[in-house]
């Protein structure tokens, strides 16, 4: 975020770099370009997940507390990806 002069506040810089790092990790894990998270699309892509779909599945996965359930969930998603 910038102030009125267009400069990033000193305390905001670490948060921005952390956000950037997390976005890059998400993009890499989802095999998506990071630009998906930076701009809104008017029309959804013909193939592949939308940014909203990715966010929804990640949010749901993060709520799974049981390690075995997470393992089963990942296995199911991977099977669907290979189908």
N, C-alpha and C positions, 0 to 999 in steps of 0.2 A: 504494500500500500504506500502511496506517496502523499506528501503534504501538498499544500497549495502551490508551492514552488516547484513541485515535481521531483523532490528528493525523497529518498527512502529514509524514514526515521531510523536512527542508529539502533534502537532496540528491536526494530522490525526486521532488520537484515538477517539475523540468525533464524527467525521464523520463516522468512522467505526461502532461505537456502534449504531449510529442513523440509518445507513443502515441496520444493523443487526435487529434492532427493527422493522423497516419498512418491511423487508423481512419476519420476523416472523408474523407480522400482516397480510400481504398479504397471506401467506401460510395458516394461520388460517381461514381467510375469504373465501378462495377458497377451503378449506378442502384438501389441498395438503401438502405433506411433504416439508419442507424447502429445502431439497436437490435438488428439481426440479430447484431451482434458482441458485444452486451452481455448477452444472455440466452440461455438454452438453450430450444429449442422441444421440446415433448413430441412433437407430431406435425409432420412436415415440411409446408411449405405445399403447397397443391394445384398451384400453378404457380410457376415461377421457381426459381432455384438456391438450394440450401441454403448456409449459411455454410461448411460443410465442402467442398462442391463448389467454391465460390469459392476457398477456401484451397488446395485441391489444384491447380486450374488455374493459380493465381498462382505456386505453388511450382514447378510444372513449367515454366512460361514463364520464370521467373527463371533456370532452369538452362540455357536455350538461349543459347549463346555466339555463334553465328553471326548477324550482323545480318540477312542475307537469310532465314535460317530463321525468325527472329522475325517478319519481315515476312510471310512465307507463312503462318505460324501465325495471326497476327492477321487476315489476309485470310480464312482458312478459318473462324475463329470468327465473324467479321462476316457471312460468307455464311450460316452456320448460324443466326445470330440473325435474319437477314432471311427465312429460309425459313418 
